[in-house]
């Protein structure tokens, strides 16, 4: 399944668009799970000019990786 979001907008607006599309998938298609999701972003400065992310050494950062949402230690170690 591909989700396309057209036009330049803030990350908060993009987050909301993604949320709404996932909600639609759950309601309309009754999908509850996905595996290996890749999200590509064309980053801009708010005026249409492309920008890149840099690390502390000034090198381009082209990828962030997640292994799922943060799980609090209390849940992970069954301490609650």
N, C-alpha and C positions, 0 to 999 in steps of 0.2 A: 504494500500500500504506500503510495506516495502522497505527501501533503505538500502543496505549493502555497506560499504566501507571497503575494505580489506587492511591490512598492516599498519604499524606504520608510521605516518606522523605528521607534525606540525598542529596546530589548523587552521592556515591560509590555508593550503592545504585541510584540511577537510572542511572548510567553502566553498572553491571553488568547491569541489566535490559535496557538498550538493546543492549549487547554480546551478551547471550544471545539476544535476538530476531533480531538480524542474523545470528548464527550459525545459528539455526533456518532463516532464509530461505535461507541458502547451502546448508545440508544438505538440507532438505526440498524446496525449490523450485528449487534449482540456479541461483539468481540471483547474479550476481557484480558488477553495476554499478547505480548509480542516478544520477539527474540532478536537480539543484535540490532539495535536501532542506530542509525547514522544520521546526523543532522549537519548539513552544510550551511554556513552563513557567509554572505558577502558583506563584510564589515565596512561601514562608512562612518564619516565624521558628522553626519546629520545634514550635510549639504550636498550629498551625493558623491563625495570624493572617497575613494577606497583607502582604508587604513589597515595596518597590521598590528598584532599584539607582539610586544617585546618582553623578554625576561629581564632579570636584574643585570645581566651581562650585555644587554642590547641585542641579543639574538632573537630572530623571529620564532614565535611560538605558533605552530600550524595545527596542533592537535591537543585536545584535552581528552582524557580517558576517565570513565566512571565505571565502577563495578557495582552500581546500584546506589540507592539512597543511604544516607548516614543511619546507622543503627546504634542507638544509645547503649552504653555499657550495661546499664541496668537491665535492659532487655536481652542483650547478648549473653550475659552471665546469669540470667534469671534471678535478679536481685530485687525485683519489685514486689 
